[in-house]
Amino acid sequence: MSVLKLSALKGLFKDVVSDQVSYVNAPLLAEERGIGVELVTDPYCESFRNVTVDRDDERKGSGFRSRAP
């Protein structure tokens, strides 16, 4: 799992669960809750050199997407 995915999950859960969230247990917390993470990259971005967008995509079910070119 990439650093971006781990960071996104850790940030997602830090204020939601009562246990301490780490980079180690964040994927386990996601799995227990049925949350999937998808990293989508795009080599072309007209306005920015680096862009990261995190979003919840409810249309595909319970999911969290991280997007970075």
N, C-alpha and C positions, 0 to 999 in steps of 0.2 A: 504494500500500500504506500502511495506517495506521501510526501510531507504535506502537500496541499490538502489531500483527502483527510489525513490525520488532524491537521489544524482545523479544518472545517468542522469535523465531527466534535473535536474537543470544544470548540467555540459554541457549537449548537447545544451541547449538553451542560456546559458549565453552570448555567443558572436554572437548569430544568430538573436535574437529579440531585438528591440529597447527599449521595456519596461523592468523594473527590474524583474528578475526572482527569485522567492522564492520557498520554498518547498510546499507552498500552491497553487501557480498558475501554477507550472510546469506540473502537470497532466492535467490541463485544456488546457494549450498550446499544449500538445501532442494530446489531444482529438480533438481540433480544426484542427490540421494538419493531423489527421488520423494516428498518430504514436502509435503503441502498444508497450508495454514493457512486456517482459517475463523473469522471474527469474528462472534459471535452477540450481539445486544443484546436486552435485555428492559427496557422502561421501568418495570416494577414489581418492586420488591424489598422485601418486608415488613420485614426486619430491618436492612438496611444501606442507606446512601445510595449508596455505590459499592462494587462487588464485582468483582474480577478473578480468574478461575480459569483456570489453564493445565493442560491434560491431554493425554496421549497416548491417542488413541482407536484402539486396535488392531482393533476390530471392523469398522472401515471401511477397513482397510488401514493402510499406513504414513502416519500423519497426526498432526498436532499442532493442538489446538484452543485458542483463546483466547476466553474468555467474559467479557463485561463489559456490565453494564446501562447 
